[in-house]
Amino acid sequence: MTPAPAAPDARAALIAGVGCYAIWGVIPLVFQQMDRLGADAWEIMAHRTAWAVLWALGLVLVLRQWGQVRAALANRRVMGWIVVSTLLIAANWTTYVVAVNSGRTLDASLGYYLNPLLNMAAGAWLFKERLSRLGLMAIGLAGMGVVLQAVALGHLPWISLFLAFSFCAYGIIRKRVEVEAQPGLFLECLLLAGPGLAWILFIESRGAGHFTASPDMTFWLMAAGPITVVPMALFAWAARRMPYSTMGFLQFLAPTMVFVIGVAQGEPFGWLRGISFGFIWAGAAVFAWGALKARRAARAVVAPEPGLLEEPRPPSQRQT
């Protein structure tokens, strides 16, 4: 039986897990600040990839994973899938920036509430993973929430669905690609950095760029690198040291923070939309409860049975 992690290590994993989701939760404020200073979504994305590749390279070198990068670069099949995952994450990131900078922060929040439930459905469909009754209930509640959201908006919540489906597809591909999280992220940033740097040079040469417009703008555009890479690193580190049930609870922290930001900024939130989010939250709660039950069941299976480690006692001496 695998020993339980030491308390300091478990505490550090919890801090890292909360940290990564907290950063993802406040990222809309960072992008909105860049928008207020004049940068559009394309300039933000260009700087995000250009600076992120440096941070991702630094992590690869610190973790001594450069050998994995070279192995991936030499494998055409792996690089083919990395190209696909790069396109998906670039589309996801760009859509997210556009959403939070155009008054659609609640749509972005909904997308990431749906994502873990969509992952569960994809696992059952693609990987033949068995869905429990709680899992089916969670997906059903989320589906009802999407229907009500469509009624409230007058159309399907395309931004939410695209964010959820694109990140789910990204996760499926990364699950199948034989490369660790940090080398994979570096390769994705490397593929995006070329077009990103080219766009930066182009708009700066035409006087349309904002990198040197003010010290504040320089700082925020450069900050796009660490806010992209650091939470990914914290997530990868925490996920290896934290029970799945705990991660199941924590992953709803970020969209909840994003939801609060959207409401606080006065985005439209009528009663029907509120009910739709209620169904989404109910699905998320059922999902988290199911993850906790699965964790407890797994621990019960590996726990030693009574009588294996001690001599049996007469019935009169056993606890009732």
C-alpha positions in Angstrom: 0.0 0.0 0.0 1.3 3.5 -0.9 2.1 5.4 2.2 0.2 8.6 2.8 2.2 11.8 2.0 3.9 13.5 5.0 1.9 16.4 6.5 4.3 19.1 5.3 4.3 17.8 1.8 0.4 17.6 1.8 0.2 21.1 3.2 2.6 22.4 0.5 0.5 20.6 -2.2 -2.7 22.2 -0.9 -1.0 25.6 -1.0 0.2 25.0 -4.5 -3.2 23.8 -5.6 -5.0 26.8 -4.1 -2.4 29.1 -5.5 -2.7 27.9 -9.1 -6.5 28.2 -9.1 -6.4 31.5 -7.3 -4.1 32.9 -10.1 -6.4 31.6 -12.8 -9.3 33.2 -10.8 -7.8 36.7 -11.0 -6.4 36.5 -14.5 -9.4 38.4 -16.0 -8.4 41.4 -13.9 -4.9 41.3 -15.5 -6.3 41.1 -19.0 -8.8 43.8 -18.3 -6.0 46.1 -17.1 -4.1 45.5 -20.3 -7.2 46.3 -22.3 -7.7 49.6 -20.4 -4.2 50.6 -21.2 -4.8 50.1 -24.9 -3.8 46.5 -25.8 -6.3 44.4 -27.8 -6.6 40.6 -27.5 -4.1 39.9 -30.3 -1.4 42.1 -28.8 -2.1 40.5 -25.4 -1.8 37.0 -26.8 1.4 37.9 -28.7 3.1 39.1 -25.5 1.6 36.2 -23.6 3.3 33.7 -25.8 6.6 35.6 -26.3 7.2 36.0 -22.6 5.7 32.6 -21.6 8.3 30.7 -23.6 11.1 32.2 -21.6 9.5 31.2 -18.3 8.6 27.8 -19.6 12.2 27.3 -20.8 13.4 28.3 -17.3 11.2 25.7 -15.7 12.4 23.0 -18.1 16.0 23.8 -17.3 15.4 23.9 -13.5 13.6 20.6 -13.6 16.3 19.1 -15.9 13.8 18.0 -18.5 15.6 19.2 -21.6 16.1 15.6 -22.6 12.4 15.2 -22.9 12.2 18.3 -25.1 14.8 16.9 -27.5 13.1 13.5 -27.6 9.8 15.2 -28.5 11.4 17.3 -31.2 12.8 14.2 -32.7 9.5 12.3 -32.8 7.2 13.4 -35.7 4.2 11.8 -34.2 4.6 13.5 -30.8 5.2 16.9 -32.5 2.2 16.4 -34.7 0.0 16.1 -31.6 1.8 19.0 -30.0 0.9 21.2 -33.0 -2.7 20.2 -32.6 -2.7 20.9 -28.8 -1.0 24.2 -29.5 -3.7 25.3 -31.9 -6.4 24.3 -29.4 -4.8 26.1 -26.4 -4.1 29.2 -28.5 -7.8 29.3 -29.6 -8.9 28.8 -26.0 -6.6 31.5 -24.6 -7.6 34.0 -27.3 -11.3 33.4 -26.8 -10.9 33.8 -23.0 -9.1 37.1 -23.4 -11.8 38.4 -25.8 -14.5 37.2 -23.5 -13.3 38.9 -20.3 -12.4 42.1 -22.1 -15.7 42.4 -23.9 -18.1 42.1 -20.9 -18.5 38.3 -21.2 -16.7 37.3 -18.0 -19.8 35.3 -16.8 -19.6 33.3 -20.0 -16.0 32.5 -19.4 -16.9 31.4 -15.8 -19.6 29.1 -17.1 -17.1 27.5 -19.6 -14.8 26.4 -16.8 -17.6 25.2 -14.6 -18.6 22.9 -17.5 -15.1 21.7 -18.3 -14.6 19.1 -15.5 -18.1 17.7 -16.2 -17.3 17.6 -19.9 -14.1 15.8 -19.1 -16.1 13.2 -17.2 -18.4 12.6 -20.2 -15.4 12.4 -22.6 -13.7 9.9 -20.4 -16.8 7.6 -20.6 -17.1 8.1 -24.4 -13.5 7.9 -25.5 -11.7 5.9 -22.7 -14.6 3.7 -21.8 -14.5 4.9 -18.2 -17.6 3.9 -16.2 -19.9 6.7 -15.2 -21.5 6.4 -11.7 -25.0 7.5 -11.0 -23.6 10.7 -9.4 -21.6 11.3 -12.6 -24.7 11.0 -14.8 -26.6 13.3 -12.4 -23.8 15.9 -12.5 -23.8 15.9 -16.3 -27.6 16.0 -16.5 -27.7 19.0 -14.1 -25.0 20.8 -16.1 -26.9 20.1 -19.4 -30.1 21.6 -17.9 -28.0 24.6 -16.8 -26.8 25.1 -20.4 -30.3 24.8 -21.8 -31.6 27.5 -19.3 -28.6 29.7 -20.1 -29.5 29.5 -23.8 -33.1 30.5 -23.0 -31.8 33.4 -20.9 -29.4 34.6 -23.5 -31.7 33.9 -26.5 -28.9 31.8 -28.1 -26.5 29.0 -27.1 -23.7 30.2 -24.8 -21.2 29.8 -27.6 -18.2 31.3 -25.7 -18.8 29.0 -22.7 -19.2 25.9 -24.9 -16.1 26.7 -27.0 -14.0 27.3 -23.9 -15.2 24.0 -22.3 -14.9 21.9 -25.5 -11.5 23.3 -26.6 -9.9 22.8 -23.2 -11.4 19.3 -22.9 -10.0 18.4 -26.4 -6.7 19.9 -25.3 -6.7 17.8 -22.2 -7.5 14.6 -24.2 -4.6 15.2 -26.6 -2.1 16.0 -23.8 -3.3 12.8 -22.0 -2.3 10.8 -25.0 1.0 12.5 -25.9 4.1 11.0 -24.3 5.6 14.2 -22.9 5.5 15.6 -19.4 3.5 18.8 -18.6 6.4 21.3 -18.5 8.3 20.2 -21.6 4.9 20.0 -23.4 4.0 23.6 -22.3 7.4 24.8 -23.4 7.0 23.3 -26.9 3.5 24.8 -27.2 4.8 28.2 -26.2 7.8 27.8 -28.5 5.4 27.2 -31.5 3.4 30.2 -30.6 6.3 32.5 -29.8 7.4 32.9 -33.4 4.0 34.3 -34.7 3.6 36.2 -31.4 7.0 37.9 -31.7 6.4 38.6 -35.4 3.1 40.3 -34.6 4.8 42.4 -31.8 7.5 43.6 -34.2 4.9 44.4 -36.9 2.6 46.5 -34.7 5.5 48.2 -33.0 7.0 49.2 -36.4 3.7 50.8 -37.4 3.4 52.7 -34.1 0.3 50.6 -33.1 2.0 48.7 -30.3 1.8 49.5 -26.7 4.8 47.8 -25.2 6.8 51.0 -24.6 3.7 53.3 -24.2 4.2 53.5 -20.5 6.0 51.7 -17.6 2.7 50.3 -16.5 2.0 48.8 -19.9 5.4 47.3 -20.2 5.0 45.7 -16.8 1.6 44.2 -17.5 2.5 42.8 -20.9 5.7 41.2 -19.5 3.6 39.8 -16.6 1.6 37.8 -19.2 4.5 35.3 -19.2 4.5 34.3 -15.6 0.7 34.4 -15.2 0.6 31.8 -17.9 3.4 29.5 -16.8 3.5 29.7 -13.0 -0.1 28.4 -12.4 0.5 25.5 -14.8 3.7 24.6 -12.9 1.9 24.8 -9.6 -0.9 22.7 -10.9 1.4 20.0 -12.2 3.3 19.9 -8.9 0.2 19.8 -6.8 -1.7 17.2 -8.9 1.1 14.6 -8.3 0.9 15.1 -4.5 -2.8 15.7 -3.8 -5.8 13.3 -3.7 -8.0 13.5 -6.7 -11.0 14.3 -4.6 -9.3 17.4 -3.2 -8.4 18.6 -6.7 -12.0 17.9 -7.6 -13.1 20.5 -5.1 -10.3 23.0 -5.9 -10.9 23.2 -9.6 -14.1 25.0 -9.1 -12.3 27.8 -7.2 -11.2 29.6 -10.4 -14.5 29.8 -12.2 -16.2 30.9 -8.9 -13.7 33.8 -8.6 -14.3 34.7 -12.2 -18.0 34.6 -11.6 -17.7 37.0 -8.7 -15.7 39.3 -10.9 -18.3 39.3 -13.6 -21.2 40.0 -11.2 -19.2 42.7 -9.4 -18.6 44.4 -12.7 -22.3 44.6 -13.4 -22.7 42.1 -16.2 -26.3 41.2 -17.0 -27.5 38.5 -14.5 -31.3 38.0 -14.6 -33.3 35.5 -12.6 -33.3 32.9 -15.3 -29.6 33.1 -15.8 -29.2 32.8 -12.0 -31.3 29.6 -12.1 -29.1 28.3 -14.9 -26.0 28.9 -12.8 -27.8 27.1 -9.9 -28.0 24.0 -12.0 -24.4 24.3 -13.0 -23.4 24.7 -9.3 -25.5 21.7 -8.4 -23.7 19.7 -11.1 -20.4 20.8 -9.8 -21.3 19.9 -6.2 -22.5 16.5 -7.3 -19.2 16.0 -9.3 -17.1 17.0 -6.2 -19.2 14.7 -3.9 -18.7 11.8 -6.4 -15.0 12.4 -6.5 -14.8 12.4 -2.7 -16.9 9.2 -2.5 -14.6 7.5 -5.1 -11.6 8.5 -3.1 -13.0 7.1 0.1 -14.0 3.8 -1.7 -10.5 3.5 -3.1 -9.0 4.0 0.4 -11.4 1.4 1.8 -10.3 -1.2 -0.8 -6.6 -0.9 0.0 -7.1 -0.6 3.8 -6.1 -3.8 5.7 -9.0 -5.9 6.7 -9.6 -6.4 10.5 -7.9 -9.6 11.7 -5.0 -9.5 9.3 -2.8 -7.4 11.6 -4.0 -8.7 14.9 -5.2 -11.9 16.5 -9.0 -12.5 16.3 -10.8 -12.0 19.6 -13.8 -13.9 21.0 -17.2 -12.4 20.0 -17.8 -11.1 23.4 -14.6 -8.9 23.2 -15.2 -7.4 19.8 -16.6 -3.9 19.3 -20.2 -3.7 18.2 
